[in-house]
Structures are given as C-alpha cells and as structure tokens.
Amino acid sequence: MRTFLLSCIFLVFNQAVGIAQNKLEQNSLSQAGLDSMLVNQQVDSLMQLGIREQAFPGAQILIAKDNKVIFHKAYGYHTYDSVQKVALDDIYDLASVTKITAPLPALIKLVDENKLDLDAPFSTYWKPWAKRKDKKELTLREILSHQAGLIPYIIFLEDVIKGDRIKKRFIRSQSSDEFQKQAYRNLYVKNRFQRKMFRKIDRSEVSEEKKYKYSGLSFLIYPQLIADITGVDYETYLENTIYDPLGCSTLGFKPATKGYKNKIVPTEIDTLFRKELVHGWVHDENASLLGGISGNAGLFGTAEDLAKLMLFYQNMGATLDGKQLISKATMEEFTKIQFPENDNRRGLGFDKPLIGNDTLSVADAYPSPKASPKSFGHAGFTGTFVWADPENKLTYIFLSNRVYPSRTHRKLYSLNLRSQLHHIFYGSEEK
C-alpha cells in the first residue's frame, strides 16, 4: 500500500511539474515590435463588426510570438441574450480542430516510433480495408493529405432518426448493458452501432481520380486504430503521451462529465436530435453517436491549452521546456505540402495556406497572406481556428461559437474575419 501511495504521489508531482514547466510566458505587443494601440483598435473594430453582423455572439483571440503570449482578449457573450460574458478560460467545442489536436498527435507519435508507416497500405493496420479492392492499396499519406479519393462524409444521424422520431432500436433515454455510449445527457447509443458505422465506412465508395478532395471519414476510425496499435484506449493514450507532458489540463472529451470550474460555451440549438441547446456535449452528430469520443470532432479545450499544443507543433515536437517528444524530422514531414503537383495544399492532417496565398488580398487569403508557406493549422465548423507559423514564430488561436443559435449563421466566412484578424499580428499594412 505504501509503495502504491508513493507511486501516486510521484505521478501527481511529475504532472504538476510538467504543467509548471510548460506554463505560457507573457510578453507585451510593444515588446514583440507591434503598435499596441493600433493593434487593439483594429482587432476591437473587427470583433465588434463580427458581433454586430451576428457572425458570432462572442469570441476570443490568443496570439503567441516567440513562444510568449502577446495578446489574449475576449469579446461578447456566450449567447445573444448578453447574460454570460466570454472569459479567457472558457472551454470551447473545437469541432474539426479536433482532427489535428487529438488523433493526429497520436498518429505522428506512432509514425515517429515506426509503429505506423505513411507509405504502407493503410489496410496493413486497418484489416477490414484489406478486403476492399478500392481501399486495400491506399496509404496513410494519401488519406491524411485528402488525396485518397474517399467520400467527404457519411451522415449517420439518418440511421437513427425517422422523420422527427428517434429510433429506439439505436438510441435510448437510459443506459443499460447494451446502451452504454452516452451521446448526450439523456441519450445513449447502442454499443454495436459503432460497428455499423465502421462497416459503412469500410464499404464507402472511393473515387478512381486521385486529386484533392477533403474527407473527414477516416478520422472516425483513428481512435480505434490508435487503441489497437498501442493497447491503450484513445483518451488515456492522449492524456499520458501528449496532453499531460504539455500541461494541457482542459483538452479532452465530454466536458459536461468532468466537473470543470471553467464555463463551457454552448453551440447550436438542435431541433432534430438533442432537441435543445447543445451545451457541454459535442455538437457534431457523428462524434455524438460514437459516445462523444471521436477523431473527427469531440475535443474541447481552452485557448491557452490549444496554444501549448500548437506551440509544440510550431517548435517541431519540442515542449516549452525543451523536451523533444517527437523528432523534428517527423514534424517537418507532417507539416509540409504533400502533393503540390496536384494543386493540393494539404500537409499530413494539417491544413496549409492557399497555394499562391501570398499574392492574394487579405479579403481573399486563407489565412493571412503574410503567413509563411511553412505555416499550418485547421479550422472547425463551430467557429474555431488555430494556426502556427514556425518561420515567423507566430501562433494564432481564434475561438467562437458561430453556430449559435444555428449553423445557418455564416457571416464568419463571408466576412473572412479570421484571416483579417490574423493579418493584423504580422504588423503589415493591408494589401
């Protein structure tokens, strides 16, 4: 018993030290060479425009330069009723930002350890694809760079809803031995439904034409793949291997069950499945049907924890205290464009600037036209955006809940606010 207690104390101490060592340092805009008054005026103006145009009810921006936070500011409220102000430690549904902050770091680590080969047939690791003629030769490199010809998405909600009625065959209001995966506070998914989802993915069509075509489909199966290879469940592997060493205490799934003191920002008023405001549970329906733990969506976290992870990427696999968790060579491989000859801008899992982005105006660019070709990141459907630029040592975190009260609110895109905000911190005049 004494040995067990000492082990627990040692583990807690190590985690606490890790968090302390990886604490984000602060700096000022002026120390980073920026005009503090001008930056604040420009950012405030764009954020007020976004709230006024109902691009989002509230949002926050965090900027790190040279590994130090030089700007972190919150705007607006959680909802348009102006009750709960946005706070700097609020927890957000990261939507597709999950792809590069949950399954991807695990995959990068496994590639770095030679437990995954980017150029071997993916069916080597995911056995059902070995029986599929159109999938058995696809490589992880092709899949992660959206070059494999996989279909973009499958709407699995169509399998569990008929009209406005939820099928009790798949969803129940109470848990049982057969219904243990919790999709929402009062919705439980049949355990075997995951097998149905995987079977549909395995049988999905593949285009013969190999060109850039975004697909989030494979990210639904990565958690199981990671568990199969490591022998550890997906959540535990991420916590032990990535999040704890980086001091990311809020990055995780199903925050409504975690008892965080931080406020969780709501997403959409769901009139179809959850039939209320989605709050504390994943917005994405496919991730929800996997019990809230997936690779395509489902991760929640704060701006600071996202910054720690993106700085880890930006520093090519090194923590803020200098420990190399992933080799520089592996990180450089994942963050570079894979198929530029096919007009495919993507890295391995990571999004990249538009090809020719530096020739575009701020209004048309993605992200800022001043972002270097070595920069990378990802956007999320709920209104989230993360971007790291190792050449300029600039990390950009933008968090909002643009889907409140409905996903029909798309002004965040039409106004291209995220690229404009990003551009301000490069300290350049608008093109």
C-alpha positions as CSV (number, residue, x, y, z in Angstrom):
1,M,0.0,0.0,0.0
2,R,2.8,2.4,0.9
3,T,4.5,1.7,-2.5
4,F,1.3,2.4,-4.3
5,L,0.7,5.7,-2.4
6,L,4.3,6.8,-3.2
7,S,3.8,6.0,-6.9
8,C,0.6,8.0,-6.9
9,I,2.3,11.0,-5.2
10,F,5.2,10.7,-7.6
11,L,2.9,10.7,-10.6
12,V,0.9,13.7,-9.4
13,F,4.2,15.5,-8.6
14,N,5.5,14.8,-12.1
15,Q,2.3,16.0,-13.7
16,A,2.4,19.2,-11.6
17,V,6.0,19.9,-12.5
18,G,5.2,19.3,-16.2
19,I,2.3,21.8,-16.1
20,A,4.5,24.4,-14.3
21,Q,7.4,23.9,-16.7
22,N,5.1,24.3,-19.7
23,K,3.3,27.4,-18.4
24,L,2.9,30.0,-21.1
25,E,5.0,33.1,-20.6
26,Q,3.6,36.6,-21.2
27,N,5.0,39.4,-23.3
28,S,3.6,42.8,-24.5
29,L,2.7,43.8,-28.0
30,S,5.2,46.5,-28.0
31,Q,8.0,44.1,-26.9
32,A,7.0,42.0,-29.9
33,G,7.5,45.0,-32.1
34,L,3.8,45.9,-32.6
35,D,2.0,49.1,-32.0
36,S,-0.2,48.2,-29.0
37,M,-2.8,51.0,-29.5
38,L,-3.2,50.3,-33.3
39,V,-3.5,46.5,-32.9
40,N,-6.1,46.8,-30.2
41,Q,-8.1,49.3,-32.2
42,Q,-8.0,47.1,-35.4
43,V,-8.9,43.9,-33.5
44,D,-11.6,45.6,-31.5
45,S,-13.2,47.0,-34.7
46,L,-13.3,43.7,-36.5
47,M,-14.6,41.8,-33.4
48,Q,-17.3,44.4,-32.9
49,L,-18.2,44.0,-36.6
50,G,-18.5,40.2,-36.2
51,I,-20.8,40.5,-33.2
52,R,-22.9,43.3,-34.8
53,E,-23.3,41.2,-38.0
54,Q,-24.1,38.1,-35.9
55,A,-21.1,36.2,-37.2
56,F,-20.8,35.0,-33.5
57,P,-22.2,36.1,-30.2
58,G,-18.8,36.2,-28.7
59,A,-15.2,35.1,-29.3
60,Q,-11.6,35.3,-28.1
61,I,-8.2,35.6,-29.7
62,L,-4.9,34.4,-28.4
63,I,-1.6,35.3,-30.1
64,A,1.8,33.9,-29.1
65,K,5.0,35.4,-30.6
66,D,8.4,33.8,-29.9
67,N,6.7,31.3,-27.5
68,K,5.2,34.1,-25.4
69,V,1.6,35.2,-25.3
70,I,1.4,38.8,-26.5
71,F,-2.3,39.1,-26.9
72,H,-5.3,37.4,-25.3
73,K,-8.6,39.1,-25.3
74,A,-12.3,38.1,-25.0
75,Y,-15.3,39.7,-26.7
76,G,-19.0,39.5,-26.4
77,Y,-21.2,36.9,-24.7
78,H,-21.9,33.1,-24.9
79,T,-25.3,33.9,-26.5
80,Y,-27.1,36.9,-27.9
81,D,-29.1,37.5,-24.7
82,S,-25.9,39.0,-23.3
83,V,-26.0,37.1,-20.0
84,Q,-22.7,35.2,-19.8
85,K,-19.7,37.2,-20.8
86,V,-16.9,35.4,-22.7
87,A,-14.0,34.7,-20.3
88,L,-10.4,33.9,-21.2
89,D,-10.6,30.4,-19.6
90,D,-13.8,29.4,-21.3
91,I,-13.9,25.9,-22.7
92,Y,-15.0,25.5,-26.4
93,D,-16.2,22.7,-28.6
94,L,-13.3,22.6,-31.1
95,A,-15.2,20.7,-33.9
96,S,-12.7,19.8,-36.7
97,V,-9.8,21.4,-34.9
98,T,-10.1,18.0,-33.0
99,K,-8.5,16.3,-36.1
100,I,-5.1,17.9,-35.5
101,T,-5.3,18.1,-31.7
102,A,-6.4,14.6,-30.8
103,P,-5.9,11.7,-33.4
104,L,-3.2,13.5,-35.3
105,P,-0.6,13.9,-32.5
106,A,-1.1,10.3,-31.6
107,L,-0.6,9.2,-35.3
108,I,2.5,11.5,-35.5
109,K,3.9,9.8,-32.4
110,L,3.3,6.3,-33.8
111,V,4.9,7.2,-37.1
112,D,7.9,8.7,-35.1
113,E,8.2,5.4,-33.3
114,N,8.0,3.3,-36.5
115,K,4.7,1.8,-35.4
116,L,3.0,3.3,-38.5
117,D,4.3,3.6,-42.0
118,L,3.0,6.5,-44.0
119,D,3.6,4.7,-47.3
120,A,2.5,1.2,-46.4
121,P,-1.1,0.2,-47.3
122,F,-3.4,1.5,-44.6
123,S,-5.0,-1.9,-44.8
124,T,-1.9,-3.2,-43.1
125,Y,-3.2,-1.7,-39.9
126,W,-6.9,-1.4,-40.6
127,K,-7.7,-5.0,-41.6
128,P,-11.2,-4.6,-43.0
129,W,-9.8,-2.5,-45.8
130,A,-7.6,-5.4,-47.0
131,K,-10.8,-7.0,-48.3
132,R,-11.9,-3.9,-50.2
133,K,-10.5,-3.7,-53.7
134,D,-10.7,0.1,-53.9
135,K,-9.1,0.7,-50.4
136,K,-6.5,-2.0,-49.9
137,E,-3.7,-0.1,-51.5
138,L,-4.5,3.4,-50.1
139,T,-1.7,4.8,-47.9
140,L,-1.9,6.8,-44.8
141,R,0.0,9.6,-46.6
142,E,-2.8,9.8,-49.2
143,I,-5.6,9.6,-46.7
144,L,-4.2,12.3,-44.3
145,S,-3.5,14.6,-47.2
146,H,-7.0,14.2,-48.6
147,Q,-5.6,12.7,-51.8
148,A,-7.1,9.2,-51.5
149,G,-10.5,9.8,-53.1
150,L,-12.5,9.0,-50.0
151,I,-16.0,10.5,-49.9
152,P,-16.2,13.6,-47.6
153,Y,-18.7,12.4,-45.0
154,I,-21.5,10.0,-44.1
155,I,-24.5,11.4,-42.2
156,F,-25.0,8.6,-39.7
157,L,-27.8,10.5,-38.0
158,E,-30.0,9.4,-40.9
159,D,-29.7,5.8,-39.5
160,V,-31.1,6.7,-36.1
161,I,-33.9,9.2,-36.9
162,K,-37.0,8.6,-38.9
163,G,-38.9,11.8,-39.6
164,D,-38.8,13.6,-36.2
165,R,-38.7,10.4,-34.2
166,I,-35.5,8.8,-32.8
167,K,-35.3,5.1,-33.4
168,K,-35.3,3.2,-30.0
169,R,-33.5,0.4,-31.8
170,F,-30.4,2.5,-31.6
171,I,-31.0,5.3,-29.1
172,R,-32.5,5.0,-25.5
173,S,-33.1,7.6,-22.8
174,Q,-31.4,5.5,-20.2
175,S,-28.2,3.5,-20.1
176,S,-28.1,-0.3,-20.0
177,D,-25.6,-3.1,-20.7
178,E,-26.4,-2.7,-24.4
179,F,-26.6,1.1,-24.4
180,Q,-23.5,2.4,-22.7
181,K,-22.2,5.1,-25.1
182,Q,-23.5,8.4,-24.0
183,A,-24.3,10.8,-26.8
184,Y,-26.0,13.5,-24.7
185,R,-27.1,13.8,-21.1
186,N,-30.3,11.8,-21.8
187,L,-29.3,9.9,-24.9
188,Y,-27.5,6.6,-25.0
189,V,-26.3,4.8,-28.2
190,K,-26.4,1.1,-28.7
191,N,-22.9,-0.4,-28.2
192,R,-23.0,-2.2,-31.6
193,F,-23.8,1.0,-33.5
194,Q,-20.1,1.8,-33.8
195,R,-19.7,-1.5,-35.8
196,K,-22.5,-0.3,-38.1
197,M,-20.7,3.0,-38.6
198,F,-17.4,1.3,-39.3
199,R,-19.0,-1.1,-41.7
200,K,-20.5,1.8,-43.7
201,I,-17.1,3.5,-43.8
202,D,-15.4,0.3,-44.9
203,R,-17.9,-0.1,-47.8
204,S,-18.0,3.5,-48.8
205,E,-17.0,4.4,-52.4
206,V,-13.6,5.6,-53.4
207,S,-13.0,7.8,-56.4
208,E,-10.7,6.5,-59.1
209,E,-9.5,10.0,-59.7
210,K,-6.7,10.9,-57.3
211,K,-7.0,14.6,-56.6
212,Y,-7.5,16.9,-53.6
213,K,-10.9,16.0,-52.0
214,Y,-11.4,16.8,-48.4
215,S,-12.7,13.8,-46.4
216,G,-13.1,13.6,-42.6
217,L,-14.3,9.9,-42.9
218,S,-11.1,8.2,-41.8
219,F,-10.9,10.3,-38.6
220,L,-13.9,8.4,-37.3
221,I,-11.8,5.2,-37.2
222,Y,-8.5,6.5,-35.9
223,P,-9.4,6.3,-32.2
224,Q,-10.0,2.5,-32.6
225,L,-6.8,2.2,-34.7
226,I,-4.7,4.0,-32.1
227,A,-6.1,1.8,-29.3
228,D,-5.4,-1.3,-31.4
229,I,-1.8,-0.3,-32.0
230,T,-1.0,1.0,-28.5
231,G,-3.1,-1.4,-26.4
232,V,-4.3,1.7,-24.5
233,D,-7.7,3.4,-25.0
234,Y,-7.6,6.5,-27.1
235,E,-8.3,9.0,-24.3
236,T,-5.8,7.6,-21.9
237,Y,-3.1,7.4,-24.6
238,L,-3.6,11.1,-25.5
239,E,-3.6,12.2,-21.9
240,N,-0.4,10.3,-21.0
241,T,1.5,10.8,-24.2
242,I,0.5,14.3,-25.3
243,Y,-1.7,16.4,-23.0
244,D,-0.1,15.8,-19.6
245,P,3.5,16.3,-20.8
246,L,2.4,19.6,-22.4
247,G,0.5,20.7,-19.3
248,C,-2.9,20.8,-21.2
249,S,-5.4,20.2,-18.4
250,T,-8.6,21.0,-20.2
251,L,-8.1,19.3,-23.5
252,G,-10.5,16.3,-23.5
253,F,-13.8,14.9,-24.4
254,K,-17.3,15.1,-22.8
255,P,-16.5,18.1,-20.5
256,A,-20.0,18.1,-19.1
257,T,-19.0,14.9,-17.2
258,K,-15.6,16.3,-16.0
259,G,-16.7,18.8,-13.3
260,Y,-14.6,21.7,-14.7
261,K,-14.8,25.1,-12.9
262,N,-14.4,26.8,-16.3
263,K,-17.6,27.8,-18.2
264,I,-18.3,25.8,-21.3
265,V,-19.5,27.8,-24.3
266,P,-22.7,26.4,-25.9
267,T,-23.1,25.7,-29.6
268,E,-26.3,25.2,-31.6
269,I,-30.0,24.9,-30.7
270,D,-30.6,21.4,-32.1
271,T,-34.2,20.9,-33.1
272,L,-33.6,17.4,-34.7
273,F,-31.6,15.1,-32.4
274,R,-30.9,16.7,-28.9
275,K,-33.9,18.9,-29.2
276,E,-32.4,21.7,-27.1
277,L,-29.3,24.0,-26.8
278,V,-26.2,21.7,-27.1
279,H,-24.1,22.6,-24.1
280,G,-21.2,20.7,-22.7
281,W,-21.6,17.9,-25.2
282,V,-20.2,17.6,-28.7
283,H,-22.0,19.5,-31.5
284,D,-21.0,17.1,-34.3
285,E,-23.7,14.4,-34.7
286,N,-21.3,11.6,-35.9
287,A,-19.0,12.2,-32.9
288,S,-22.0,12.2,-30.7
289,L,-23.1,8.8,-32.0
290,L,-19.7,7.5,-31.1
291,G,-20.3,8.5,-27.5
292,G,-18.7,11.9,-27.8
293,I,-15.2,10.5,-28.2
294,S,-14.1,10.6,-31.8
295,G,-11.3,11.7,-34.1
296,N,-13.3,14.0,-36.4
297,A,-14.7,16.2,-33.6
298,G,-15.5,16.0,-29.9
299,L,-12.4,17.6,-28.3
300,F,-13.0,20.6,-26.0
301,G,-10.4,23.0,-24.5
302,T,-9.3,26.5,-23.6
303,A,-7.3,28.9,-25.8
304,E,-4.3,28.5,-23.5
305,D,-4.2,24.7,-23.8
306,L,-4.6,25.0,-27.6
307,A,-1.7,27.4,-27.7
308,K,0.5,25.0,-25.8
309,L,-0.2,22.2,-28.3
310,M,0.2,24.5,-31.3
311,L,3.5,25.9,-29.9
312,F,4.6,22.3,-29.5
313,Y,3.9,21.8,-33.2
314,Q,5.5,25.1,-34.1
315,N,8.6,24.1,-32.2
316,M,8.8,20.9,-34.3
317,G,8.0,18.5,-31.5
318,A,9.7,20.2,-28.6
319,T,7.9,21.3,-25.4
320,L,8.2,24.8,-24.0
321,D,10.8,23.4,-21.5
322,G,12.9,22.0,-24.3
323,K,12.0,18.3,-24.2
324,Q,11.8,16.7,-27.6
325,L,8.6,14.5,-27.6
326,I,8.5,13.9,-31.3
327,S,11.5,14.2,-33.7
328,K,12.0,17.4,-35.7
329,A,12.2,15.3,-38.9
330,T,8.8,13.7,-38.4
331,M,7.1,17.0,-37.6
332,E,8.6,18.6,-40.7
333,E,7.3,15.8,-42.8
334,F,3.7,16.1,-41.4
335,T,3.6,19.9,-41.8
336,K,4.8,20.2,-45.4
337,I,2.6,20.1,-48.5
338,Q,2.5,16.5,-49.8
339,F,1.0,16.8,-53.3
340,P,1.7,20.3,-54.6
341,E,1.8,18.9,-58.2
342,N,-1.9,18.1,-57.8
343,D,-2.8,21.6,-56.6
344,N,-3.3,20.0,-53.2
345,R,-2.2,22.4,-50.4
346,R,-2.6,20.0,-47.5
347,G,0.0,18.6,-45.2
348,L,-0.5,15.3,-43.4
349,G,-3.7,16.1,-41.4
350,F,-2.7,19.8,-41.3
351,D,-4.3,22.5,-43.4
352,K,-1.9,24.8,-45.2
353,P,-2.2,28.3,-46.8
354,L,-3.8,28.5,-50.2
355,I,-1.4,27.9,-53.0
356,G,-0.3,31.4,-54.0
357,N,-1.8,32.8,-50.8
358,D,0.9,35.5,-50.6
359,T,-0.3,37.0,-53.9
360,L,-3.9,37.5,-52.6
361,S,-5.6,40.4,-50.8
362,V,-6.4,40.0,-47.1
363,A,-10.1,39.7,-48.1
364,D,-9.4,36.6,-50.3
365,A,-6.5,35.0,-48.5
366,Y,-6.5,31.9,-46.2
367,P,-5.1,32.6,-43.7
368,S,-3.2,35.9,-43.7
369,P,-1.2,36.4,-46.9
370,K,1.8,37.1,-44.7
371,A,1.6,33.6,-43.2
372,S,4.7,31.7,-44.4
373,P,4.4,28.6,-46.7
374,K,5.7,26.6,-43.7
375,S,2.7,27.6,-41.6
376,F,-0.2,25.2,-40.8
377,G,-3.3,24.8,-38.8
378,H,-7.0,23.8,-39.1
379,A,-10.5,25.3,-38.9
380,G,-13.6,24.0,-37.1
381,F,-17.2,24.0,-38.0
382,T,-18.3,25.6,-34.7
383,G,-16.2,28.7,-35.5
384,T,-12.8,27.7,-34.2
385,F,-9.4,28.2,-35.9
386,V,-5.8,27.5,-34.9
387,W,-2.6,28.3,-36.9
388,A,1.1,28.1,-36.3
389,D,3.9,29.7,-38.3
390,P,7.3,28.3,-37.4
391,E,9.1,30.7,-39.8
392,N,7.6,33.8,-38.1
393,K,7.2,32.2,-34.7
394,L,3.6,33.3,-34.6
395,T,0.7,31.2,-33.2
396,Y,-2.9,32.3,-33.7
397,I,-5.9,30.9,-31.8
398,F,-9.4,32.0,-32.6
399,L,-12.4,30.6,-30.7
400,S,-16.0,31.3,-31.2
401,N,-19.4,29.6,-31.3
402,R,-20.6,30.9,-34.7
403,V,-23.2,28.1,-34.9
404,Y,-25.3,29.7,-32.1
405,P,-28.2,29.7,-32.4
406,S,-28.0,28.0,-35.8
407,R,-25.4,26.8,-38.2
408,T,-27.1,29.0,-40.8
409,H,-25.0,31.9,-39.4
410,R,-22.2,32.0,-41.9
411,K,-21.0,35.6,-41.7
412,L,-17.7,34.4,-40.1
413,Y,-16.9,33.0,-43.6
414,S,-18.3,35.7,-45.8
415,L,-16.6,38.5,-43.9
416,N,-13.3,36.4,-43.7
417,L,-12.8,37.8,-40.2
418,R,-10.3,35.1,-39.1
419,S,-7.8,35.9,-41.9
420,Q,-8.1,39.6,-41.3
421,L,-7.5,39.3,-37.6
422,H,-4.6,37.0,-38.2
423,H,-3.0,39.5,-40.6
424,I,-3.0,42.3,-38.0
425,F,-0.4,40.5,-35.9
426,Y,2.1,40.3,-38.8
427,G,2.4,44.1,-38.3
428,S,2.0,44.8,-42.0
429,E,-0.2,47.1,-44.0
430,E,-3.3,45.7,-45.7
431,K,-2.7,44.6,-49.3
